[in-house]
Amino acid sequence: MLASGHYGTLYTGVTSNLLGRIIQHREGTFDGFTKEYGVRRLVWFELGDTMEAAILREKRIKKWLRDWKIA
């Protein structure tokens, strides 16, 4: 999960290369949500056993209320 700052905009995503993906977000390598809203700070991550499990977890997290994500 990435954030733009303390209590800022949140972004949840899945990747097989966390370090590389964080670098892409920080450098603004591509246009999209994170670049538009300045979402660049890694605030939380989990490791998944499989990509399918990680995607399922991502979908569940995206349904959480904002307050739950911040907590």
N, C-alpha and C positions, 0 to 999 in steps of 0.2 A: 504494500500500500504506500502510495506517495502522497505528499501534501505540499501545498504551496507555502505553508507557514503554520504557525501556531493557530489552531482553529480555522485554518484556511480551506481551500478547495481540496477535496480528496479524489484520488484515482486508484482503482483496483484493477490489476491486470495479471496475466500469466506469462511466464517466459521460461525458456530452458537455459538462458544465459543471463543471470541476474546482474552481474557486474557490467556486462556489455550493454544491457538494456538501460541501466541507470546512467551510464555515460551518454547514451543516445538522448535520454530525456534531459540531462543537464546541459548538453551542448545544443539542444534544439535542432537535432539533425533532420527531423521531418516535421511537417505541419500536422496539426491535430489538436486534440483537447488539451494535452499537457503543455504544449508550447503556448497555446492561446491563453491559458490560465496560469502559467508560470509554476506548474506543478513539477518540482524537481527534487524534493527531499524525501529520501526513503525513511519511513517511520515504522514499518513493520513488515515482516515476511514470514512465510512458512514454506517448508519443503514438502513436496508431495511425492508419494511412491511412484506414481505414473502421471503422465500428462492428463489423462482422462480424470483422474482423481483431483488434480490441481484445478482443472477447469470447473469441475463440479463444486469444489470449495469456493472458487472465485464467484460463481453464480450465487451461491448461498450468501456470501459476504455482501455482494452487491444489493441484496434484498434487505440487509440490516438497516435499521434506523441510523441516521447520522450520529446521534448521541451514543449509540452502542459502539460505532466505529471509533469515535474519539476516546471513549472509555477504554 
